[in-house]
Amino acid sequence: MRLICPNWHKKLKIAPAYDQQIWFSIKQQVVLSILAALVLDMGETAGAMAVVMTGYWIGTSIIVMRRPLSPSKGDLLFVRWGCSLLAAGFVAGDLVRRGFF
């Protein structure tokens, strides 16, 4: 899916392997953001999701800057699933904090 700029990875000089991973992650973040916004807890979950996404994009930026043209399988794995894993960890921590476990 290349709606915005068909050759954005060429303009940024990064590997095309990042292309699918980043678009998949953006789709995940849209879904996770909507779900977080629907939780009725005075915005705590939405705020936590904003922190998760900020941390994810900082981590992804570091990964892409370190290996722009030759990403490892671990790099691609983090770029694809990192936001979901961070969100799951944050939700689990929040459930423990609230006393559910």
C-alpha distances in whole Angstrom, upper triangle without the diagonal:
4,6,9,10,9,11,12,13,16,17,17,19,17,16,13,13,12,9,8,11,10,7,9,12,11,11,14,16,15,17,19,20,21,23,25,26,27,30,33,34,35,31,32,29,27,29,28,25,24,26,24,21,23,24,21,20,23,23,19,21,24,22,20,23,25,23,20,20,21,20,22,21,23,20,17,19,20,16,15,18,20,19,20,23,24,24,26,29,29,29,32,34,34,35,38,39,39,42,40,40
4,6,6,5,8,9,11,13,14,15,16,15,15,12,13,12,9,9,12,11,8,11,14,12,13,16,17,16,19,21,21,22,25,26,27,29,31,34,36,36,32,33,30,28,29,29,25,25,27,25,22,23,25,21,19,23,23,19,20,23,22,19,22,24,22,19,19,21,20,23,22,24,21,18,20,21,17,16,20,21,21,22,25,26,26,28,30,30,31,34,35,36,37,40,40,41,44,42,42
4,6,7,10,10,13,15,15,16,19,18,18,15,17,16,12,12,15,13,10,13,15,13,13,17,17,16,18,21,21,21,24,26,26,27,30,33,35,34,31,32,30,27,28,29,25,24,27,25,22,23,25,22,20,23,24,21,21,25,24,21,24,26,25,22,22,24,23,26,26,27,24,21,23,23,19,19,21,23,22,23,26,27,26,29,31,31,32,35,36,36,38,40,41,41,44,42,43
4,7,9,8,12,14,13,14,17,16,17,15,17,15,12,14,16,13,11,14,15,13,14,18,17,16,19,21,21,22,25,26,26,28,31,33,34,34,31,32,29,26,27,28,25,23,25,24,21,22,24,21,19,22,23,20,19,23,22,20,22,25,24,20,21,24,23,26,26,27,23,21,23,23,19,19,22,23,22,23,27,27,26,29,31,31,32,35,36,36,38,40,40,41,44,42,43
4,6,5,9,10,9,11,14,14,15,13,16,14,11,13,16,13,12,16,17,15,16,20,20,19,22,24,24,25,28,29,29,31,34,37,37,37,33,34,32,29,30,30,27,25,27,26,22,23,25,22,19,22,23,19,19,22,22,18,20,23,22,18,19,21,21,24,25,26,23,21,23,23,19,20,23,24,23,25,28,28,28,31,33,33,34,37,38,38,40,42,42,43,46,45,45
4,6,8,9,10,12,13,14,14,11,14,13,10,12,15,14,12,16,17,16,17,20,21,21,23,25,25,27,29,30,31,33,35,39,40,39,36,37,34,31,32,32,29,28,29,28,24,25,27,24,21,24,24,20,20,23,22,19,21,23,21,18,18,20,20,23,24,25,22,20,23,23,19,19,23,24,24,26,28,29,29,32,34,34,35,38,39,39,41,43,44,45,47,46,46
4,6,5,7,9,10,10,11,9,12,12,9,12,15,14,13,17,18,17,19,22,22,23,25,27,27,29,31,32,33,35,37,40,41,41,37,38,35,32,33,33,30,28,29,28,24,25,26,23,20,23,23,19,18,21,20,16,18,21,19,15,15,17,18,21,22,24,21,19,22,22,19,19,23,24,24,26,28,29,30,32,34,34,36,38,39,40,42,44,44,46,48,47,47
4,5,5,6,8,9,10,9,12,11,9,12,14,12,12,15,16,15,17,20,20,20,23,25,25,26,29,29,30,33,35,38,38,38,34,35,32,30,30,30,27,25,26,25,21,21,23,20,17,19,20,16,15,18,17,14,15,18,17,13,14,17,17,20,21,22,19,17,20,20,16,18,21,21,21,24,26,26,27,30,31,31,33,36,36,37,39,41,41,43,45,44,45
4,5,5,6,5,6,6,9,8,7,11,12,11,12,15,16,15,18,20,20,21,24,25,25,28,30,30,31,34,36,39,39,39,35,35,33,30,30,30,27,25,26,24,21,21,22,19,16,18,18,14,13,16,15,11,13,15,13,10,10,13,13,17,18,19,16,15,18,18,15,16,20,20,21,23,25,25,27,29,30,31,33,35,35,36,39,40,41,42,45,44,44
4,5,5,6,8,8,11,11,10,14,16,14,16,19,19,19,22,24,24,25,28,29,29,31,33,34,35,37,39,42,43,42,39,39,36,34,34,33,30,29,30,28,25,25,25,23,20,21,21,18,16,18,17,13,14,17,15,11,10,14,15,19,20,22,19,18,21,21,18,20,23,24,24,27,29,29,30,33,34,34,36,38,39,40,42,44,44,46,49,48,47
4,5,8,11,11,14,13,12,16,17,15,16,20,20,19,22,24,24,25,28,29,29,31,33,33,34,37,39,42,42,41,37,38,36,33,33,33,30,28,28,27,24,23,24,22,19,20,21,18,16,18,18,14,14,17,16,12,13,16,17,21,23,24,20,20,23,22,19,21,24,24,25,28,29,29,30,33,34,34,36,39,39,40,42,44,44,46,48,48,48
4,6,9,10,13,11,11,15,15,13,15,19,18,18,21,23,22,23,26,27,27,29,31,31,32,35,37,40,39,39,35,35,33,31,30,30,27,25,26,24,21,20,21,19,16,17,17,14,12,14,14,10,10,13,13,9,10,14,15,18,20,21,17,17,20,20,16,19,22,21,22,25,26,26,28,30,31,31,34,36,36,37,40,41,41,43,45,45,45
4,7,9,12,11,12,15,16,15,17,20,20,20,23,24,24,26,29,29,29,32,34,34,35,38,39,42,42,42,38,38,36,33,33,32,29,28,28,26,24,23,23,21,18,18,18,15,13,15,14,10,10,12,11,7,7,11,13,16,19,20,16,16,20,20,17,19,23,22,23,26,27,27,29,32,32,33,35,37,37,39,41,42,43,45,47,46,46
4,7,8,7,9,13,13,12,14,17,17,17,20,22,22,24,26,26,27,30,31,31,33,36,37,40,40,40,36,35,33,31,31,30,27,26,26,24,21,21,21,18,16,16,16,12,11,13,11,7,9,10,8,5,5,8,9,13,15,16,13,13,16,16,13,16,19,19,20,23,24,24,26,28,29,30,32,34,34,36,38,39,40,42,44,43,43
4,5,6,8,11,11,12,14,16,16,18,20,21,22,24,26,26,27,30,31,32,33,36,37,41,41,41,37,36,34,32,32,31,28,27,27,25,22,22,22,19,17,18,17,14,13,14,12,9,11,12,9,6,4,7,7,11,13,15,12,11,14,15,13,14,18,18,20,23,23,24,26,28,29,30,32,34,35,36,38,39,40,42,44,43,42
4,5,5,8,10,10,12,14,15,16,18,20,21,22,24,25,26,29,30,31,32,35,36,40,40,40,37,36,33,32,32,31,28,27,28,25,22,23,23,20,18,20,19,15,15,17,14,11,14,15,12,10,8,10,10,13,14,16,13,11,15,16,13,14,17,19,20,22,23,24,26,28,29,30,32,34,35,36,38,40,41,42,44,43,42
4,5,7,7,9,11,12,13,15,17,18,19,21,23,24,25,27,28,29,31,33,34,38,38,39,35,35,32,30,31,29,26,26,26,23,21,22,22,18,17,19,17,14,15,16,13,11,14,15,11,10,9,9,8,10,10,12,10,8,11,13,10,11,14,16,18,19,20,22,24,25,26,28,30,31,32,34,36,37,38,40,42,40,39
4,6,5,6,9,10,10,12,14,15,16,18,20,21,22,24,26,26,28,30,32,35,35,36,32,31,29,27,27,26,23,22,23,20,18,18,18,15,13,15,14,10,11,13,11,8,12,13,11,9,9,10,8,10,11,12,9,7,10,11,8,9,12,13,15,17,18,19,21,23,24,25,27,28,30,31,33,34,35,37,39,38,37
4,6,6,6,9,10,11,13,15,16,17,19,20,21,23,25,26,27,29,31,35,35,35,32,32,29,27,28,27,23,23,24,21,18,19,20,16,15,17,16,13,14,16,14,11,15,16,14,12,12,13,12,14,14,15,13,10,13,13,10,10,14,15,16,18,20,21,22,24,25,26,28,30,31,32,34,36,37,38,40,39,39
4,6,5,6,9,10,11,12,14,16,17,18,20,22,23,24,26,28,29,33,34,34,31,31,28,26,27,26,22,23,24,21,18,20,20,16,16,19,17,14,16,18,16,14,17,19,16,15,15,15,13,15,13,15,13,9,11,13,10,8,12,14,15,16,18,20,20,22,24,25,26,28,30,31,32,34,35,36,38,37,36
4,6,5,6,9,10,11,12,14,16,16,18,20,21,22,24,26,27,31,31,32,29,28,25,24,24,23,20,20,21,18,15,17,17,13,13,16,14,11,13,15,13,12,16,17,15,14,14,14,11,13,11,12,10,7,8,9,6,5,8,10,11,13,14,16,17,19,20,22,23,25,26,27,29,31,32,33,35,34,33
4,5,5,6,9,10,10,12,14,15,16,18,20,20,22,24,26,29,30,30,26,26,23,21,22,21,18,17,18,16,13,14,15,11,10,13,13,9,11,14,12,11,14,16,15,13,15,15,13,15,14,14,11,9,11,10,6,6,10,11,11,13,15,16,16,19,20,21,22,25,26,27,29,31,31,33,35,33,34
4,5,5,6,9,10,11,13,14,15,17,19,20,21,23,25,29,29,30,26,26,23,21,23,22,18,18,20,17,14,16,17,14,13,16,16,13,14,18,16,14,18,20,18,17,18,18,16,18,17,17,15,12,13,13,10,8,11,13,12,14,16,17,18,20,22,22,23,26,27,28,29,32,32,33,36,34,34
4,5,5,6,9,10,11,12,14,16,17,18,20,22,23,27,28,29,25,25,22,20,22,21,17,18,19,16,14,17,17,14,14,17,16,13,16,18,17,16,19,21,19,18,19,19,16,17,16,16,14,11,11,12,9,6,9,11,11,11,14,15,15,17,19,20,21,23,25,26,27,29,30,31,33,31,31
4,5,5,6,9,10,10,12,14,15,16,18,20,21,25,25,26,23,22,19,18,19,17,14,14,16,13,10,13,13,10,10,14,13,11,13,16,15,14,18,19,18,18,19,19,16,17,16,15,13,11,11,10,7,5,7,8,7,8,11,12,12,14,17,17,18,20,22,22,24,26,27,28,30,29,29
4,5,5,6,9,10,10,12,14,15,16,19,20,24,24,25,21,21,19,16,18,17,13,13,15,13,10,13,14,11,10,14,14,12,14,17,16,16,19,21,20,19,21,21,19,20,19,18,16,14,14,13,10,9,10,11,9,11,14,14,14,16,19,18,19,22,23,23,25,28,28,29,31,30,31
4,5,5,6,9,10,11,13,14,16,17,19,23,24,25,21,22,19,17,19,18,14,15,17,15,12,16,17,14,14,18,18,15,18,21,20,19,22,24,23,22,23,24,21,22,20,20,18,16,15,15,12,10,11,13,11,11,15,15,14,16,19,19,19,22,24,24,25,28,28,29,31,29,30
4,5,5,6,8,10,11,12,14,16,17,21,22,23,20,19,16,15,17,16,12,13,15,13,11,14,15,12,13,17,16,15,17,20,19,19,22,24,23,23,24,24,21,21,20,19,17,15,14,13,11,9,9,10,8,7,11,12,11,12,15,16,16,18,20,20,21,24,25,25,28,26,26
4,5,5,6,8,10,10,12,14,15,19,19,20,17,17,14,12,14,13,9,10,12,10,8,11,13,10,11,14,15,14,16,19,18,18,21,23,23,22,25,25,22,23,21,20,18,16,16,14,12,11,10,10,7,8,11,11,10,12,15,14,15,18,19,19,20,23,24,24,27,25,26
4,6,5,6,9,10,11,13,15,18,19,20,16,17,14,12,14,15,11,11,14,13,10,14,16,14,14,17,18,17,19,22,22,21,24,26,26,25,27,28,25,26,24,23,21,19,19,17,15,14,14,14,11,11,15,15,13,15,18,17,17,20,22,21,22,25,26,26,28,27,28
4,5,5,6,9,10,11,13,17,18,19,16,17,14,12,15,15,11,13,16,14,12,16,17,15,16,20,20,19,21,24,24,24,27,28,28,27,29,29,26,27,25,24,22,20,19,18,16,14,13,14,11,10,14,15,12,14,17,16,15,18,20,19,20,24,24,24,26,24,26
4,5,5,6,9,10,11,15,16,17,14,14,10,9,12,11,8,10,13,11,10,13,15,13,15,18,18,18,20,23,22,23,26,27,27,27,29,29,26,26,24,22,21,20,18,17,16,14,12,13,9,8,11,11,8,10,13,12,11,15,17,16,17,20,21,20,23,21,23
4,5,5,6,9,10,13,14,15,11,12,9,7,10,10,7,8,11,10,9,12,15,14,14,18,19,18,20,23,23,23,26,28,28,28,30,30,27,28,27,25,23,22,21,19,17,16,15,15,11,11,14,13,10,13,15,14,13,17,18,16,18,21,21,21,24,23,24
4,5,5,6,9,12,14,15,12,14,11,9,12,13,10,12,15,14,13,16,18,17,18,21,22,22,24,26,27,27,29,31,32,31,33,33,30,31,29,28,26,25,23,22,20,19,18,18,14,14,17,16,13,15,18,16,15,18,20,18,19,23,23,22,25,23,25
4,5,5,7,10,12,14,12,12,9,9,12,12,10,12,15,14,14,17,19,18,19,22,23,22,25,27,27,28,31,32,32,32,34,34,31,31,29,27,26,25,23,21,21,19,17,17,14,12,15,15,11,13,16,14,12,15,17,15,16,20,20,19,21,20,22
4,5,6,9,10,11,8,9,6,5,9,9,7,9,12,11,12,15,16,16,18,20,21,21,24,26,26,27,30,31,32,32,34,34,31,31,29,27,26,25,23,21,21,19,17,17,13,12,15,14,10,12,14,12,10,14,15,13,14,18,17,16,19,18,20
4,6,8,9,10,7,9,7,5,9,11,9,11,14,14,14,16,18,18,20,22,23,24,25,28,29,29,31,33,34,33,36,36,33,34,32,30,29,28,26,24,23,22,21,20,16,16,18,17,14,16,18,15,14,17,18,16,17,20,20,19,22,21,23
4,6,9,10,9,11,9,9,12,13,12,14,17,17,17,20,22,21,23,25,26,26,29,31,31,32,34,36,37,36,39,39,35,36,34,32,31,30,28,26,25,24,22,22,18,17,20,19,15,16,19,17,14,18,19,16,17,20,20,18,21,20,23
4,6,8,8,9,7,8,11,12,11,14,16,16,17,20,21,21,23,25,26,27,29,31,31,33,35,37,37,37,40,39,36,36,34,32,31,30,28,26,26,25,22,22,18,17,19,18,14,15,17,14,12,15,16,13,13,17,17,15,17,16,19
4,6,7,9,9,10,12,13,14,16,18,19,20,22,24,24,26,28,29,30,32,34,34,36,38,39,40,40,43,43,39,39,38,35,35,34,32,30,29,28,26,25,22,20,22,21,17,18,20,17,14,17,18,14,14,18,17,14,17,17,20
4,5,6,7,9,10,11,13,15,16,17,19,21,22,23,25,27,28,29,31,32,33,35,37,38,39,40,42,42,39,39,37,35,34,34,31,29,29,28,26,25,21,20,22,20,16,17,18,15,13,16,15,12,12,16,14,12,15,15,18
4,6,8,9,10,12,13,14,16,18,19,20,22,23,25,26,28,29,31,32,34,35,37,38,40,40,43,43,40,40,39,36,35,35,33,30,30,30,27,26,22,22,23,21,18,20,20,17,15,18,18,14,16,18,16,14,18,18,21
4,6,5,6,9,10,11,12,14,15,17,18,20,21,23,24,25,27,29,30,31,33,35,36,36,39,39,36,37,35,33,31,31,30,27,26,26,24,23,19,19,21,18,15,17,18,15,14,17,16,13,15,18,16,15,19,19,22
4,5,5,6,9,10,11,12,14,15,17,18,20,21,23,24,26,27,29,30,32,33,35,35,38,38,35,35,34,31,30,30,28,25,25,25,23,21,18,18,18,16,13,15,15,11,11,14,13,10,12,15,12,12,16,16,19
4,5,5,6,9,10,10,12,14,15,16,18,20,21,22,24,26,27,28,30,31,33,33,36,35,32,32,31,28,27,27,25,22,22,22,19,18,15,14,15,13,10,12,13,9,8,12,12,9,11,14,13,12,16,15,18
4,5,5,6,9,10,10,12,14,15,16,18,20,21,22,24,25,27,28,30,31,31,34,34,31,32,30,28,27,26,25,22,21,21,19,18,14,14,16,14,11,13,15,11,11,15,15,12,15,18,16,16,19,19,21
4,5,5,6,9,10,11,13,14,16,17,19,20,21,23,24,26,27,29,31,31,34,34,31,31,31,28,26,26,25,22,21,22,20,18,15,15,17,14,12,14,15,11,12,15,14,12,15,17,16,16,19,20,22
4,5,5,6,9,10,11,12,14,15,17,18,20,21,23,24,26,27,29,29,32,32,29,29,28,25,24,24,22,19,19,20,18,15,12,13,13,10,8,11,11,7,8,12,11,9,12,14,13,14,17,18,19
4,5,5,6,8,10,10,12,14,15,16,18,20,21,22,24,26,27,27,30,30,26,27,26,23,22,21,20,17,17,17,15,13,9,10,12,9,7,10,11,8,9,13,13,11,14,17,16,17,20,19,21
4,5,5,6,9,10,11,12,14,15,16,18,20,21,22,24,26,26,29,29,26,27,26,24,22,22,21,18,17,18,16,14,11,13,14,11,10,13,14,11,13,16,15,14,17,20,18,19,23,23,24
4,5,5,6,8,10,11,12,14,15,17,18,20,21,23,25,25,28,28,25,26,25,22,21,21,20,17,17,18,16,13,11,13,13,10,9,13,12,9,12,15,14,13,17,18,17,18,21,22,23
4,5,5,6,9,10,11,12,14,15,16,18,20,21,23,23,26,26,23,23,22,19,18,18,17,13,13,14,12,10,7,9,10,6,6,10,10,8,10,13,12,13,16,17,17,18,21,21,22
4,5,5,6,8,10,10,12,14,15,16,18,20,21,21,24,24,21,22,21,19,17,17,16,13,12,13,12,9,6,9,11,8,8,12,13,11,13,16,16,16,19,21,20,22,25,24,25
4,5,5,6,9,10,11,12,14,15,16,18,20,20,23,24,21,22,22,20,17,18,18,14,13,15,15,12,9,13,14,11,11,15,15,13,16,18,18,18,21,22,21,23,26,26,27
4,6,5,6,9,10,11,12,14,15,17,19,19,22,23,20,20,20,17,15,16,16,12,12,14,13,10,9,12,12,9,10,14,13,12,15,17,16,17,20,21,20,23,25,25,25
4,5,5,6,8,10,10,12,14,15,17,17,20,20,17,17,17,15,12,13,13,9,8,10,10,7,6,9,10,8,9,13,12,12,15,17,17,18,21,22,22,24,26,26,26
4,5,5,6,8,10,10,12,14,15,15,18,19,16,18,18,16,13,13,14,11,9,11,12,9,8,12,13,11,13,16,16,16,18,21,20,21,24,25,25,27,30,29,30
4,5,5,6,9,10,11,12,14,15,18,19,16,18,19,16,13,15,16,12,11,14,14,11,11,15,15,13,15,18,17,16,20,22,21,22,25,26,25,28,30,30,30
4,5,5,6,9,10,11,12,14,17,17,14,15,15,13,10,12,12,9,9,12,12,9,10,13,13,11,14,16,16,16,19,20,20,22,24,25,25,28,30,30,29
4,5,5,6,8,10,11,11,14,14,11,13,14,12,8,10,11,8,6,10,11,9,10,13,13,12,15,17,17,18,21,22,22,24,26,27,28,30,32,32,31
4,5,5,6,9,10,10,13,14,12,15,16,14,11,12,14,11,9,13,15,12,13,17,17,16,18,21,20,20,23,25,25,26,29,30,30,32,35,34,34
4,6,5,6,9,10,13,14,12,14,15,13,10,13,14,11,11,15,16,13,14,18,18,16,19,21,21,21,24,26,25,27,30,30,30,33,35,35,34
4,5,5,6,8,11,11,8,10,12,10,7,9,11,9,8,12,14,12,14,17,16,16,19,21,20,21,24,25,25,27,30,30,31,33,35,35,34
4,6,5,5,8,9,8,11,13,12,8,10,12,11,9,13,15,14,15,18,19,18,21,23,23,24,27,28,28,30,32,33,33,36,38,37,37
4,6,6,9,11,10,13,16,15,11,13,16,14,13,16,18,17,18,21,21,21,23,26,25,26,29,30,30,31,34,35,35,37,40,39,39
4,6,9,9,9,11,14,13,10,13,15,14,13,17,19,17,19,22,21,21,24,26,25,26,29,30,30,32,35,35,35,38,40,40,39
4,6,6,5,8,12,11,9,11,14,13,12,16,18,17,19,22,22,22,25,26,26,27,30,31,31,33,36,36,37,39,41,41,40
4,6,7,10,13,14,10,11,15,14,13,16,18,18,20,23,23,23,25,27,27,28,31,32,33,34,37,38,38,41,43,42,41
4,6,10,13,14,12,12,16,16,14,17,20,20,22,24,25,25,28,30,30,31,34,35,35,37,39,40,41,43,45,44,43
4,7,10,11,10,10,14,14,14,16,19,19,21,24,23,24,27,28,28,30,33,33,34,36,38,39,40,42,44,43,42
4,7,8,6,7,10,11,10,12,15,15,18,20,20,20,23,25,25,26,29,30,30,33,34,35,36,39,40,39,38
4,5,5,6,9,10,11,12,14,14,18,19,18,20,23,24,24,26,28,28,29,32,33,34,35,38,39,38,36
4,5,5,6,9,10,11,12,13,16,17,16,18,21,21,22,24,26,26,28,30,31,32,34,36,37,36,34
4,5,5,6,9,10,10,10,14,15,14,15,18,19,19,21,23,23,24,27,28,29,30,33,34,33,31
4,5,5,6,9,10,10,13,15,14,15,18,19,19,21,23,24,25,27,29,29,31,33,34,33,32
4,5,5,6,9,9,12,14,14,15,18,19,19,21,23,24,25,27,29,30,31,33,35,34,33
4,6,5,6,7,11,11,11,13,15,16,16,19,21,21,23,25,26,27,29,31,32,30,29
4,5,5,4,8,10,9,10,13,14,14,16,18,19,20,22,24,25,26,28,30,29,28
4,6,6,8,10,11,12,14,15,16,18,20,21,22,24,25,27,28,30,31,30,30
4,6,8,9,10,12,13,14,16,18,19,20,22,23,25,26,28,29,31,29,29
4,6,6,6,9,10,11,12,14,16,17,18,20,21,23,24,26,27,26,25
4,6,5,6,8,10,11,12,14,15,16,18,20,21,22,24,26,25,24
4,5,5,6,9,10,10,12,14,15,16,18,20,21,22,24,23,23
4,5,5,6,9,10,10,12,14,15,16,18,20,21,23,21,21
4,5,5,6,9,10,11,12,14,15,17,18,20,21,20,19
4,5,5,6,9,10,10,12,14,15,16,18,20,19,19
4,5,5,6,8,10,10,12,14,15,16,18,17,17
4,5,5,6,9,10,11,12,14,15,17,15,15
4,5,5,6,9,10,11,12,14,15,15,14
4,5,5,6,9,10,10,12,14,14,14
4,5,5,6,9,10,10,12,11,12
4,5,5,6,9,10,11,10,9
4,5,5,6,9,10,10,10
4,5,5,6,9,9,10
4,5,5,6,5,7
4,5,5,6,5
4,5,8,8
4,6,8
4,5
4
